[in-house]
Amino acid sequence: MNPYEVLAISHGATPRDIVQAAAMALREKKYSAWEIAEARKQLMDPEARIILDFVHYIDIEPLIKPGKGNDSTDPIIILTDGSKELERLTIFDSQT
């Protein structure tokens, strides 16, 4: 669960923005109250937020899907047709 996505806020959101976003998310009912509360709790805790920003939620979606500037033959990350498995990258195999 990405708390930034649950609350629809940016990484630079202030504590006030977080509280307002949590209230808005509860009204929209896109996520459960538990998920919204957990996202708010994580983002309001300064230590947890630093860890979240460092460890989690790198958006790799643009790298996975071909198109929009990403050639499907580009060896960054390639998805096999229709499946969720990533193909093994061999770009570094020939380097020693």
MOPAC internal coordinates of N, CA, C and O (Angstrom, degrees):
PM7 1SCF
backbone

  N    0.0000 0     0.00 0     0.00 0    0    0    0
  C    1.4421 1     0.00 0     0.00 0    1    0    0
  C    1.5250 1   108.53 1     0.00 0    2    1    0
  O    1.2310 1   120.49 1   -54.63 1    3    2    1
  N    1.3012 1   116.67 1   125.37 1    3    2    1
  C    1.4487 1   123.29 1   177.39 1    5    3    2
  C    1.5225 1   108.24 1   -94.77 1    6    5    3
  O    1.2310 1   119.49 1   -71.37 1    7    6    5
  N    1.3369 1   118.58 1   108.63 1    7    6    5
  C    1.4576 1   119.94 1  -176.77 1    9    7    6
  C    1.5276 1   113.24 1   -62.51 1   10    9    7
  O    1.2310 1   120.21 1   150.12 1   11   10    9
  N    1.3187 1   117.21 1   -29.88 1   11   10    9
  C    1.4609 1   120.10 1   177.30 1   13   11   10
  C    1.5322 1   110.64 1   -66.18 1   14   13   11
  O    1.2310 1   120.80 1   142.17 1   15   14   13
  N    1.3180 1   116.08 1   -37.83 1   15   14   13
  C    1.4616 1   120.57 1   178.47 1   17   15   14
  C    1.5234 1   110.94 1   -72.52 1   18   17   15
  O    1.2310 1   120.33 1   138.67 1   19   18   17
  N    1.3204 1   116.98 1   -41.33 1   19   18   17
  C    1.4650 1   121.08 1   179.98 1   21   19   18
  C    1.5222 1   110.42 1   -58.84 1   22   21   19
  O    1.2310 1   120.60 1   136.63 1   23   22   21
  N    1.3327 1   116.46 1   -43.37 1   23   22   21
  C    1.4594 1   120.41 1  -177.95 1   25   23   22
  C    1.5203 1   113.19 1   -92.49 1   26   25   23
  O    1.2310 1   120.12 1   176.73 1   27   26   25
  N    1.3229 1   117.38 1    -3.27 1   27   26   25
  C    1.4703 1   123.32 1   178.84 1   29   27   26
  C    1.5292 1   111.16 1    54.82 1   30   29   27
  O    1.2310 1   120.98 1  -128.26 1   31   30   29
  N    1.3445 1   115.73 1    51.74 1   31   30   29
  C    1.4607 1   121.02 1   178.73 1   33   31   30
  C    1.5152 1   109.86 1  -129.48 1   34   33   31
  O    1.2310 1   121.41 1   -15.02 1   35   34   33
  N    1.3257 1   114.92 1   164.98 1   35   34   33
  C    1.4638 1   120.14 1   178.75 1   37   35   34
  C    1.5225 1   110.01 1   -89.25 1   38   37   35
  O    1.2310 1   121.03 1    -9.47 1   39   38   37
  N    1.3167 1   115.63 1   170.53 1   39   38   37
  C    1.4594 1   121.03 1  -179.74 1   41   39   38
  C    1.5259 1   112.12 1   -67.35 1   42   41   39
  O    1.2310 1   119.84 1   160.53 1   43   42   41
  N    1.2973 1   117.92 1   -19.47 1   43   42   41
  C    1.4531 1   121.10 1  -179.37 1   45   43   42
  C    1.5235 1   113.99 1   -93.49 1   46   45   43
  O    1.2310 1   119.88 1  -166.11 1   47   46   45
  N    1.3162 1   117.83 1    13.89 1   47   46   45
  C    1.4627 1   121.48 1  -176.93 1   49   47   46
  C    1.5248 1   111.56 1   -64.63 1   50   49   47
  O    1.2310 1   121.00 1   -38.87 1   51   50   49
  N    1.3169 1   115.69 1   141.13 1   51   50   49
  C    1.4614 1   121.89 1   177.44 1   53   51   50
  C    1.5281 1   109.01 1   -84.13 1   54   53   51
  O    1.2310 1   120.13 1   -13.19 1   55   54   53
  N    1.3482 1   117.36 1   166.81 1   55   54   53
  C    1.4683 1   119.50 1   176.04 1   57   55   54
  C    1.5374 1   112.51 1   -56.01 1   58   57   55
  O    1.2310 1   120.52 1   142.06 1   59   58   57
  N    1.3125 1   116.61 1   -37.94 1   59   58   57
  C    1.4704 1   119.88 1   177.29 1   61   59   58
  C    1.5321 1   110.76 1   -63.61 1   62   61   59
  O    1.2310 1   120.21 1   137.24 1   63   62   61
  N    1.3287 1   117.20 1   -42.76 1   63   62   61
  C    1.4637 1   121.31 1   177.28 1   65   63   62
  C    1.5278 1   111.08 1   -60.20 1   66   65   63
  O    1.2310 1   120.49 1   141.27 1   67   66   65
  N    1.3268 1   116.68 1   -38.73 1   67   66   65
  C    1.4612 1   121.74 1  -178.91 1   69   67   66
  C    1.5247 1   110.73 1   -64.71 1   70   69   67
  O    1.2310 1   120.82 1   134.29 1   71   70   69
  N    1.3389 1   116.04 1   -45.71 1   71   70   69
  C    1.4663 1   120.46 1   179.71 1   73   71   70
  C    1.5290 1   110.43 1   -63.64 1   74   73   71
  O    1.2310 1   120.25 1   136.24 1   75   74   73
  N    1.3223 1   117.14 1   -43.76 1   75   74   73
  C    1.4682 1   120.73 1   178.91 1   77   75   74
  C    1.5242 1   111.17 1   -64.61 1   78   77   75
  O    1.2310 1   120.61 1   139.50 1   79   78   77
  N    1.3265 1   116.43 1   -40.50 1   79   78   77
  C    1.4626 1   120.25 1   179.89 1   81   79   78
  C    1.5245 1   110.80 1   -66.70 1   82   81   79
  O    1.2310 1   120.26 1   143.28 1   83   82   81
  N    1.3286 1   117.11 1   -36.72 1   83   82   81
  C    1.4702 1   120.15 1   177.85 1   85   83   82
  C    1.5230 1   110.38 1   -64.46 1   86   85   83
  O    1.2310 1   120.08 1   138.04 1   87   86   85
  N    1.3274 1   117.44 1   -41.96 1   87   86   85
  C    1.4699 1   120.95 1   177.85 1   89   87   86
  C    1.5275 1   110.44 1   -63.26 1   90   89   87
  O    1.2310 1   120.74 1   138.20 1   91   90   89
  N    1.3193 1   116.19 1   -41.80 1   91   90   89
  C    1.4707 1   120.41 1   179.09 1   93   91   90
  C    1.5314 1   110.90 1   -65.50 1   94   93   91
  O    1.2310 1   120.63 1   138.83 1   95   94   93
  N    1.3235 1   116.39 1   -41.17 1   95   94   93
  C    1.4675 1   120.58 1   179.87 1   97   95   94
  C    1.5250 1   111.08 1   -64.41 1   98   97   95
  O    1.2310 1   120.50 1   142.57 1   99   98   97
  N    1.3317 1   116.64 1   -37.43 1   99   98   97
  C    1.4693 1   119.45 1   177.13 1  101   99   98
  C    1.5277 1   111.02 1   -63.96 1  102  101   99
  O    1.2310 1   120.68 1   142.11 1  103  102  101
  N    1.3336 1   116.30 1   -37.89 1  103  102  101
  C    1.4771 1   119.65 1   178.35 1  105  103  102
  C    1.5271 1   111.55 1   -68.56 1  106  105  103
  O    1.2310 1   120.73 1   141.82 1  107  106  105
  N    1.3237 1   116.21 1   -38.18 1  107  106  105
  C    1.4690 1   120.22 1  -177.53 1  109  107  106
  C    1.5236 1   112.59 1   -74.43 1  110  109  107
  O    1.2310 1   119.64 1   154.20 1  111  110  109
  N    1.3138 1   118.29 1   -25.80 1  111  110  109
  C    1.4723 1   124.69 1   177.41 1  113  111  110
  C    1.5298 1   113.38 1    57.38 1  114  113  111
  O    1.2310 1   120.90 1  -147.99 1  115  114  113
  N    1.3376 1   115.89 1    32.01 1  115  114  113
  C    1.4638 1   119.69 1   176.32 1  117  115  114
  C    1.5252 1   110.61 1   -75.03 1  118  117  115
  O    1.2310 1   120.81 1   148.01 1  119  118  117
  N    1.3419 1   116.06 1   -31.99 1  119  118  117
  C    1.4605 1   123.14 1   177.76 1  121  119  118
  C    1.5210 1   108.48 1  -122.40 1  122  121  119
  O    1.2310 1   120.70 1   -18.13 1  123  122  121
  N    1.3162 1   116.27 1   161.87 1  123  122  121
  C    1.4638 1   120.21 1   179.27 1  125  123  122
  C    1.5258 1   109.95 1   -69.98 1  126  125  123
  O    1.2310 1   120.92 1   -20.74 1  127  126  125
  N    1.3238 1   115.85 1   159.26 1  127  126  125
  C    1.4602 1   121.04 1   178.94 1  129  127  126
  C    1.5277 1   110.22 1   -60.67 1  130  129  127
  O    1.2310 1   120.10 1   144.02 1  131  130  129
  N    1.3188 1   117.41 1   -35.98 1  131  130  129
  C    1.4608 1   120.86 1   178.79 1  133  131  130
  C    1.5291 1   110.62 1   -63.75 1  134  133  131
  O    1.2310 1   120.07 1   134.87 1  135  134  133
  N    1.3400 1   117.47 1   -45.13 1  135  134  133
  C    1.4646 1   120.86 1  -179.84 1  137  135  134
  C    1.5297 1   110.80 1   -63.08 1  138  137  135
  O    1.2310 1   120.65 1   139.45 1  139  138  137
  N    1.3177 1   116.36 1   -40.55 1  139  138  137
  C    1.4632 1   120.61 1   179.78 1  141  139  138
  C    1.5282 1   110.33 1   -66.34 1  142  141  139
  O    1.2310 1   120.54 1   135.44 1  143  142  141
  N    1.3287 1   116.56 1   -44.56 1  143  142  141
  C    1.4709 1   120.62 1   179.10 1  145  143  142
  C    1.5238 1   110.84 1   -62.95 1  146  145  143
  O    1.2310 1   120.45 1   139.07 1  147  146  145
  N    1.3164 1   116.75 1   -40.93 1  147  146  145
  C    1.4691 1   120.86 1   179.73 1  149  147  146
  C    1.5317 1   110.31 1   -65.98 1  150  149  147
  O    1.2310 1   120.11 1   137.71 1  151  150  149
  N    1.3273 1   117.40 1   -42.29 1  151  150  149
  C    1.4650 1   120.82 1   178.25 1  153  151  150
  C    1.5253 1   110.17 1   -61.99 1  154  153  151
  O    1.2310 1   120.34 1   135.30 1  155  154  153
  N    1.3265 1   116.96 1   -44.70 1  155  154  153
  C    1.4642 1   121.54 1   179.02 1  157  155  154
  C    1.5353 1   110.33 1   -62.15 1  158  157  155
  O    1.2310 1   120.68 1   135.78 1  159  158  157
  N    1.3079 1   116.31 1   -44.22 1  159  158  157
  C    1.4668 1   120.90 1  -179.23 1  161  159  158
  C    1.5313 1   110.80 1   -61.20 1  162  161  159
  O    1.2310 1   120.63 1   135.15 1  163  162  161
  N    1.3283 1   116.40 1   -44.85 1  163  162  161
  C    1.4593 1   120.48 1  -179.19 1  165  163  162
  C    1.5247 1   111.61 1   -63.93 1  166  165  163
  O    1.2310 1   120.68 1   137.83 1  167  166  165
  N    1.3262 1   116.31 1   -42.17 1  167  166  165
  C    1.4575 1   119.56 1  -176.42 1  169  167  166
  C    1.5259 1   113.30 1   -77.76 1  170  169  167
  O    1.2310 1   119.87 1   157.96 1  171  170  169
  N    1.3176 1   117.85 1   -22.04 1  171  170  169
  C    1.4629 1   120.71 1   178.66 1  173  171  170
  C    1.5293 1   112.03 1   -82.72 1  174  173  171
  O    1.2310 1   120.06 1   161.78 1  175  174  173
  N    1.3142 1   117.49 1   -18.22 1  175  174  173
  C    1.4650 1   121.95 1   178.10 1  177  175  174
  C    1.5346 1   107.87 1   -87.60 1  178  177  175
  O    1.2310 1   120.00 1   -67.18 1  179  178  177
  N    1.3417 1   117.60 1   112.82 1  179  178  177
  C    1.4747 1   119.87 1  -175.65 1  181  179  178
  C    1.5301 1   114.00 1   -57.01 1  182  181  179
  O    1.2310 1   120.17 1   139.15 1  183  182  181
  N    1.3221 1   117.27 1   -40.85 1  183  182  181
  C    1.4650 1   119.80 1  -179.96 1  185  183  182
  C    1.5235 1   111.64 1   -67.52 1  186  185  183
  O    1.2310 1   120.75 1   136.01 1  187  186  185
  N    1.3240 1   116.18 1   -43.99 1  187  186  185
  C    1.4669 1   119.72 1   179.09 1  189  187  186
  C    1.5234 1   110.88 1   -64.35 1  190  189  187
  O    1.2310 1   120.63 1   143.46 1  191  190  189
  N    1.3219 1   116.40 1   -36.54 1  191  190  189
  C    1.4645 1   120.09 1  -178.82 1  193  191  190
  C    1.5269 1   111.36 1   -66.75 1  194  193  191
  O    1.2310 1   120.29 1   140.96 1  195  194  193
  N    1.3178 1   117.05 1   -39.04 1  195  194  193
  C    1.4644 1   120.08 1   177.29 1  197  195  194
  C    1.5243 1   109.79 1   -61.80 1  198  197  195
  O    1.2310 1   120.70 1   136.30 1  199  198  197
  N    1.3074 1   116.27 1   -43.70 1  199  198  197
  C    1.4667 1   120.47 1   178.91 1  201  199  198
  C    1.5237 1   110.39 1   -63.58 1  202  201  199
  O    1.2310 1   120.30 1   135.67 1  203  202  201
  N    1.3338 1   117.03 1   -44.33 1  203  202  201
  C    1.4651 1   120.47 1   178.45 1  205  203  202
  C    1.5188 1   111.12 1   -58.41 1  206  205  203
  O    1.2310 1   120.83 1   134.67 1  207  206  205
  N    1.3289 1   116.01 1   -45.33 1  207  206  205
  C    1.4628 1   119.58 1  -178.58 1  209  207  206
  C    1.5225 1   111.94 1   -66.82 1  210  209  207
  O    1.2310 1   120.25 1   149.17 1  211  210  209
  N    1.3164 1   117.12 1   -30.83 1  211  210  209
  C    1.4523 1   120.38 1  -177.84 1  213  211  210
  C    1.5254 1   112.90 1   -83.57 1  214  213  211
  O    1.2310 1   120.23 1   138.73 1  215  214  213
  N    1.3193 1   117.17 1   -41.27 1  215  214  213
  C    1.4561 1   121.38 1  -169.85 1  217  215  214
  C    1.5210 1   113.95 1   -97.53 1  218  217  215
  O    1.2310 1   119.75 1   143.31 1  219  218  217
  N    1.2941 1   118.08 1   -36.69 1  219  218  217
  C    1.4539 1   120.82 1  -166.90 1  221  219  218
  C    1.5212 1   114.34 1  -109.40 1  222  221  219
  O    1.2310 1   122.44 1   -16.04 1  223  222  221
  N    1.2788 1   112.93 1   163.96 1  223  222  221
  C    1.4545 1   124.76 1   162.03 1  225  223  222
  C    1.5083 1   115.73 1    65.24 1  226  225  223
  O    1.2310 1   121.22 1  -132.31 1  227  226  225
  N    1.2892 1   115.27 1    47.69 1  227  226  225
  C    1.4459 1   119.76 1   168.01 1  229  227  226
  C    1.5164 1   106.06 1   -82.82 1  230  229  227
  O    1.2310 1   120.58 1   -54.50 1  231  230  229
  N    1.3001 1   116.50 1   125.50 1  231  230  229
  C    1.4561 1   120.90 1  -176.72 1  233  231  230
  C    1.5230 1   108.93 1   -80.94 1  234  233  231
  O    1.2310 1   120.53 1   -77.72 1  235  234  233
  N    1.3252 1   116.60 1   102.28 1  235  234  233
  C    1.4636 1   120.31 1   179.05 1  237  235  234
  C    1.5219 1   111.57 1   -99.19 1  238  237  235
  O    1.2310 1   120.15 1  -177.40 1  239  238  237
  N    1.3140 1   117.32 1     2.60 1  239  238  237
  C    1.4646 1   121.25 1  -178.84 1  241  239  238
  C    1.5307 1   112.46 1   -53.78 1  242  241  239
  O    1.2310 1   118.80 1   135.62 1  243  242  241
  N    1.3531 1   119.90 1   -44.38 1  243  242  241
  C    1.4641 1   118.67 1   178.42 1  245  243  242
  C    1.5284 1   113.06 1   -63.01 1  246  245  243
  O    1.2310 1   120.11 1   153.08 1  247  246  245
  N    1.3282 1   117.40 1   -26.92 1  247  246  245
  C    1.4583 1   120.21 1   179.72 1  249  247  246
  C    1.5163 1   112.41 1   -80.06 1  250  249  247
  O    1.2310 1   120.48 1   153.44 1  251  250  249
  N    1.3209 1   116.69 1   -26.56 1  251  250  249
  C    1.4532 1   121.19 1  -176.60 1  253  251  250
  C    1.5213 1   111.55 1   -80.35 1  254  253  251
  O    1.2310 1   120.49 1   138.01 1  255  254  253
  N    1.3085 1   116.68 1   -41.99 1  255  254  253
  C    1.4641 1   120.71 1  -175.39 1  257  255  254
  C    1.5233 1   110.54 1   -88.55 1  258  257  255
  O    1.2310 1   120.36 1   -52.24 1  259  258  257
  N    1.3398 1   116.91 1   127.76 1  259  258  257
  C    1.4558 1   119.29 1   176.13 1  261  259  258
  C    1.5340 1   110.50 1   -67.23 1  262  261  259
  O    1.2310 1   120.87 1   -23.75 1  263  262  261
  N    1.3029 1   115.95 1   156.25 1  263  262  261
  C    1.4582 1   120.51 1   179.32 1  265  263  262
  C    1.5111 1   110.49 1   103.13 1  266  265  263
  O    1.2310 1   120.79 1    -3.45 1  267  266  265
  N    1.3055 1   116.09 1   176.55 1  267  266  265
  C    1.4660 1   123.05 1  -179.52 1  269  267  266
  C    1.5300 1   110.87 1    50.19 1  270  269  267
  O    1.2310 1   120.79 1  -129.48 1  271  270  269
  N    1.3106 1   116.10 1    50.52 1  271  270  269
  C    1.4481 1   120.15 1   176.57 1  273  271  270
  C    1.5184 1   114.54 1    88.71 1  274  273  271
  O    1.2310 1   119.63 1   175.57 1  275  274  273
  N    1.3108 1   118.32 1    -4.43 1  275  274  273
  C    1.4586 1   120.73 1   179.75 1  277  275  274
  C    1.5235 1   108.19 1  -111.37 1  278  277  275
  O    1.2310 1   120.51 1   -73.98 1  279  278  277
  N    1.3131 1   116.63 1   106.02 1  279  278  277
  C    1.4591 1   121.56 1   179.25 1  281  279  278
  C    1.5205 1   109.41 1   -65.79 1  282  281  279
  O    1.2310 1   120.01 1   -45.18 1  283  282  281
  N    1.3395 1   117.58 1   134.82 1  283  282  281
  C    1.4627 1   120.82 1  -177.16 1  285  283  282
  C    1.5254 1   112.34 1   -64.46 1  286  285  283
  O    1.2310 1   119.92 1   165.40 1  287  286  285
  N    1.3382 1   117.76 1   -14.60 1  287  286  285
  C    1.4674 1   120.01 1   177.28 1  289  287  286
  C    1.5224 1   111.55 1   -95.93 1  290  289  287
  O    1.2310 1   120.12 1   177.22 1  291  290  289
  N    1.3081 1   117.37 1    -2.78 1  291  290  289
  C    1.4601 1   121.96 1   178.55 1  293  291  290
  C    1.5261 1   109.19 1   -61.96 1  294  293  291
  O    1.2310 1   118.97 1   -50.36 1  295  294  293
  N    1.3211 1   119.57 1   129.64 1  295  294  293
  C    1.4621 1   120.91 1  -174.54 1  297  295  294
  C    1.5293 1   115.11 1   -81.56 1  298  297  295
  O    1.2310 1   119.38 1  -155.95 1  299  298  297
  N    1.3281 1   118.79 1    24.05 1  299  298  297
  C    1.4660 1   119.85 1   178.12 1  301  299  298
  C    1.5209 1   108.59 1   -71.01 1  302  301  299
  O    1.2310 1   120.19 1   110.10 1  303  302  301
  N    1.3063 1   117.23 1   -69.90 1  303  302  301
  C    1.4608 1   123.25 1   175.83 1  305  303  302
  C    1.5206 1   106.13 1  -146.01 1  306  305  303
  O    1.2310 1   120.35 1   -51.44 1  307  306  305
  N    1.3019 1   116.94 1   128.56 1  307  306  305
  C    1.4560 1   120.38 1  -178.68 1  309  307  306
  C    1.5195 1   108.53 1  -126.19 1  310  309  307
  O    1.2310 1   120.32 1   -51.16 1  311  310  309
  N    1.2959 1   117.00 1   128.84 1  311  310  309
  C    1.4586 1   121.38 1   175.20 1  313  311  310
  C    1.5179 1   108.96 1   -93.14 1  314  313  311
  O    1.2310 1   120.35 1   -40.78 1  315  314  313
  N    1.2925 1   116.94 1   139.22 1  315  314  313
  C    1.4537 1   119.40 1   173.18 1  317  315  314
  C    1.5196 1   107.56 1   -69.88 1  318  317  315
  O    1.2310 1   119.74 1   -26.82 1  319  318  317
  N    1.2968 1   118.10 1   153.18 1  319  318  317
  C    1.4654 1   121.92 1  -173.97 1  321  319  318
  C    1.5124 1   112.33 1   -55.67 1  322  321  319
  O    1.2310 1   121.17 1   -63.13 1  323  322  321
  N    1.3316 1   115.36 1   116.87 1  323  322  321
  C    1.4496 1   121.59 1   172.89 1  325  323  322
  C    1.5153 1   116.57 1    76.37 1  326  325  323
  O    1.2310 1   119.18 1   170.02 1  327  326  325
  N    1.3109 1   119.17 1    -9.98 1  327  326  325
  C    1.4579 1   119.46 1  -177.96 1  329  327  326
  C    1.5224 1   110.03 1  -101.43 1  330  329  327
  O    1.2310 1   121.23 1    -9.43 1  331  330  329
  N    1.3069 1   115.26 1   170.57 1  331  330  329
  C    1.4566 1   121.45 1  -179.95 1  333  331  330
  C    1.5226 1   112.02 1   -99.03 1  334  333  331
  O    1.2310 1   119.49 1  -175.99 1  335  334  333
  N    1.3119 1   118.58 1     4.01 1  335  334  333
  C    1.4576 1   121.87 1  -178.00 1  337  335  334
  C    1.5242 1   110.31 1   -88.91 1  338  337  335
  O    1.2310 1   121.04 1   -38.84 1  339  338  337
  N    1.3040 1   115.61 1   141.16 1  339  338  337
  C    1.4552 1   120.70 1   176.56 1  341  339  338
  C    1.5151 1   109.70 1   -90.88 1  342  341  339
  O    1.2310 1   120.84 1   -37.86 1  343  342  341
  N    1.3249 1   115.99 1   142.14 1  343  342  341
  C    1.4539 1   120.12 1   175.91 1  345  343  342
  C    1.5255 1   108.82 1   -78.15 1  346  345  343
  O    1.2310 1   120.61 1   -29.31 1  347  346  345
  N    1.3040 1   116.44 1   150.69 1  347  346  345
  C    1.4576 1   121.25 1   178.05 1  349  347  346
  C    1.5211 1   109.01 1   -70.95 1  350  349  347
  O    1.2310 1   121.13 1   -46.79 1  351  350  349
  N    1.3106 1   115.44 1   133.21 1  351  350  349
  C    1.4585 1   119.91 1   179.11 1  353  351  350
  C    1.5167 1   109.29 1   -88.11 1  354  353  351
  O    1.2310 1   120.73 1   -48.35 1  355  354  353
  N    1.3227 1   116.21 1   131.65 1  355  354  353
  C    1.4592 1   120.76 1  -177.83 1  357  355  354
  C    1.5224 1   112.17 1  -109.84 1  358  357  355
  O    1.2310 1   119.99 1  -172.41 1  359  358  357
  N    1.3007 1   117.62 1     7.59 1  359  358  357
  C    1.4720 1   121.31 1  -175.25 1  361  359  358
  C    1.5260 1   112.44 1   -60.23 1  362  361  359
  O    1.2310 1   119.40 1   148.04 1  363  362  361
  N    1.3285 1   118.75 1   -31.96 1  363  362  361
  C    1.4506 1   121.16 1  -177.27 1  365  363  362
  C    1.5189 1   112.80 1   -97.66 1  366  365  363
  O    1.2310 1   119.26 1   177.53 1  367  366  365
  N    1.3062 1   119.01 1    -2.47 1  367  366  365
  C    1.4674 1   121.78 1  -177.56 1  369  367  366
  C    1.5298 1   112.99 1   -63.85 1  370  369  367
  O    1.2310 1   119.66 1   144.55 1  371  370  369
  N    1.3301 1   118.26 1   -35.45 1  371  370  369
  C    1.4741 1   120.69 1  -175.68 1  373  371  370
  C    1.5244 1   112.17 1   -82.06 1  374  373  371
  O    1.2310 1   120.22 1   168.13 1  375  374  373
  N    1.3384 1   117.19 1   -11.87 1  375  374  373
  C    1.4672 1   119.97 1  -179.43 1  377  375  374
  C    1.5295 1   109.93 1   -87.34 1  378  377  375
  O    1.2310 1   120.56 1   -36.87 1  379  378  377
  N    1.3363 1   116.53 1   143.13 1  379  378  377
  C    1.4615 1   120.55 1   178.16 1  381  379  378
  C    1.4908 1   112.14 1  -115.76 1  382  381  379
  O    1.2310 1   120.10 1   180.00 1  383  382  381

